[in-house]
C-alpha cells in the first residue's frame, strides 16, 4: 500500500490551513488504517532556519504514523493550455504519494500544460489541482471533486467560491479556469477558456 501525503504551505515562516490538513490526515488515517488517535501536526513541524523566508512546501509523508517531513522552496507553475481528459468511474479519495491512475490521465495531455478531468460527464479536478471556474466575476467549483483539497475547503468556508455540478459539455460557458492547491491560491493560475483543448 502506498504512503499518504500532505503538502502544507509555509510563507515567511507561517503555516497555512494547518487545521484543515490535520483533519484530512486524520480522516485518511482512520479510513485507511483504522487509526482512531488524533495526530497533532503542529507538534511535528519544526521549520528549519533556511526555510523561514519565502514560499515553502512542507511535505508530510505518513501511513498510520508520520514517516517523513521535508521542506523545499516552492515556485508556482505557469499553465498556459489545458486539455480535457474524459474518464469513467475514477476514484481518488485520499492524497496518495503514488497516483498511477492519475499519472495515466496526465500522460494523455499531449502538448498541453495541464488537464481537466471529466469523470462520468462531470468536471472534477486537474492533475495536482482543484478547479475553480470564473464567469462574470463569480467563482464556481465542481461539487464532486476527486479529492477535496485544502485550498478549496478554505475558499468554500469563506464563501468565496460556490459548489455546482459542471458538465464537461458546459466548460465553454465560462471565462477562465483557475487552478488551486494548498500552495496555489485563487488567481495565481488562471487559464483563458480559449486555451482549453478538447
C-alpha positions in Angstrom: 0.0 0.0 0.0 1.3 3.5 -0.9 2.0 6.1 1.6 -0.2 9.2 2.0 1.0 12.8 1.9 0.0 16.3 2.9 1.7 19.3 1.2 1.5 22.3 3.5 2.0 25.9 2.6 4.6 27.9 4.6 5.0 31.6 3.8 7.7 33.5 5.6 7.7 31.1 8.5 3.9 30.8 8.9 1.9 27.6 8.2 -1.4 27.9 6.4 -4.6 25.9 6.9 -2.8 23.6 9.3 -6.1 22.5 11.0 -7.6 21.5 7.6 -4.5 19.5 6.7 -4.6 17.8 10.1 -8.3 17.0 9.8 -7.9 15.4 6.4 -4.8 13.5 7.5 -6.7 12.1 10.5 -9.7 11.2 8.3 -7.4 9.3 6.0 -5.6 7.5 8.8 -8.9 6.3 10.2 -10.4 5.3 6.8 -7.3 3.5 5.5 -5.6 2.2 8.7 -8.4 2.3 11.3 -6.4 4.7 13.5 -8.7 6.5 15.9 -6.0 8.6 17.7 -5.5 12.1 16.5 -2.2 13.2 15.1 -1.3 16.8 16.0 0.7 18.2 13.1 1.8 21.3 15.0 3.9 19.1 17.3 5.9 17.7 14.4 6.5 20.7 12.2 9.8 22.4 13.0 10.7 24.8 10.3 14.4 25.0 9.6 16.0 28.4 9.5 16.8 28.0 5.8 13.1 27.8 5.1 11.8 30.7 7.3 11.6 33.1 4.3 9.7 32.9 1.0 7.2 30.3 -0.2 8.0 26.8 1.1 6.3 23.4 0.8 6.3 21.2 3.9 5.7 17.6 2.7 4.4 15.3 5.4 4.5 11.6 4.4 2.6 9.2 6.6 0.8 5.9 6.9 -0.6 5.1 10.4 2.1 7.4 11.7 4.2 10.2 10.2 7.2 8.7 8.3 8.9 11.8 6.9 8.7 15.6 6.9 10.7 17.5 4.3 10.9 21.2 3.3 11.5 22.7 -0.1 11.2 26.2 -1.7 8.2 26.3 -4.0 7.5 28.0 -7.2 4.0 28.3 -8.6 3.8 26.7 -12.1 3.0 28.5 -15.3 0.0 26.9 -17.1 -1.0 28.3 -20.5 -3.0 25.5 -22.0 -5.1 22.6 -20.7 -6.6 19.5 -22.2 -10.0 17.9 -21.3 -9.5 14.2 -20.4 -12.6 12.1 -20.2 -12.7 9.0 -17.9 -15.2 6.9 -16.1 -15.7 5.7 -12.5 -12.4 7.2 -11.4 -11.8 7.5 -7.7 -9.1 9.3 -5.7 -10.5 9.9 -2.2 -7.1 10.1 -0.3 -3.9 12.0 -1.2 -1.5 9.2 -2.0 2.2 9.6 -2.7 1.9 7.3 -5.7 -1.0 8.0 -8.1 -0.6 5.7 -11.1 -4.2 6.2 -12.4 -3.8 10.0 -12.3 -0.4 9.7 -14.0 -2.0 7.8 -16.9 -4.6 10.6 -17.3 -1.9 13.3 -17.1 0.1 11.4 -19.7 -2.8 12.0 -22.2 -2.4 15.7 -22.2 -0.2 15.8 -25.4 1.3 19.3 -25.7 -0.9 20.9 -23.1 0.5 22.0 -19.7 -2.3 20.6 -17.6 -5.6 18.7 -17.7 -9.2 18.9 -16.8 -10.5 15.6 -15.7 -14.1 14.9 -16.7 -15.3 11.8 -14.7 -18.6 10.3 -15.9 -19.5 13.5 -17.7 -18.8 15.8 -14.7 -15.8 18.1 -14.3 -13.7 17.1 -11.3 -10.1 18.2 -10.9 -6.8 18.8 -12.6 -3.7 16.7 -12.0 -2.3 18.4 -8.9 -5.1 20.9 -8.6 -8.8 21.5 -7.7 -10.6 23.7 -10.3 -12.5 27.0 -10.0 -14.5 28.3 -12.9 -15.0 32.0 -13.3 -17.9 33.6 -15.1 -19.0 37.3 -14.9 -17.0 37.8 -11.7 -18.4 34.8 -9.9 -16.4 31.7 -9.0 -17.7 28.1 -9.1 -16.0 24.8 -8.1 -17.1 21.3 -9.1 -19.4 19.9 -6.4 -17.8 16.4 -6.5 -14.1 16.7 -7.0 -12.0 13.5 -6.9 -10.0 14.9 -4.0 -11.4 17.5 -1.5 -8.4 19.9 -1.5 -7.4 22.2 1.3 -7.4 25.5 -0.6 -10.8 24.6 -2.0 -12.1 23.8 1.6 -10.8 27.2 2.8 -12.4 29.1 -0.1 -15.7 27.3 0.4 -15.6 28.2 4.2 -15.0 31.8 3.3 -17.9 31.7 0.8 -15.5 32.9 -2.0 -16.5 30.1 -4.3 -19.7 28.2 -4.9 -20.1 24.5 -5.5 -22.0 23.3 -8.5 -22.2 20.4 -10.9 -20.3 21.4 -14.0 -20.7 19.2 -17.1 -17.8 18.6 -19.4 -20.0 20.0 -22.2 -20.5 23.2 -20.2 -16.9 24.2 -19.9 -17.1 26.7 -22.8 -19.7 28.7 -20.9 -17.1 30.0 -18.5 -14.5 32.8 -18.9 -11.5 31.3 -17.1 -10.4 28.3 -15.2 -8.4 28.8 -12.0 -6.1 26.0 -10.8 -5.7 25.9 -7.0 -4.0 23.8 -4.4 -2.6 24.2 -0.9 0.3 26.3 -2.2 -1.5 28.0 -5.1 -4.2 30.5 -4.1 -7.1 31.6 -6.3 -6.0 33.9 -9.1 -2.4 32.8 -9.3 -3.0 30.3 -12.2 -5.9 31.4 -14.4 -6.3 29.9 -17.9 -8.5 31.6 -20.5 -11.2 29.3 -21.8 -9.9 29.8 -25.3 -6.8 27.8 -24.2 -8.8 24.7 -23.4 -8.1 21.8 -25.8 -10.8 19.3 -26.4 
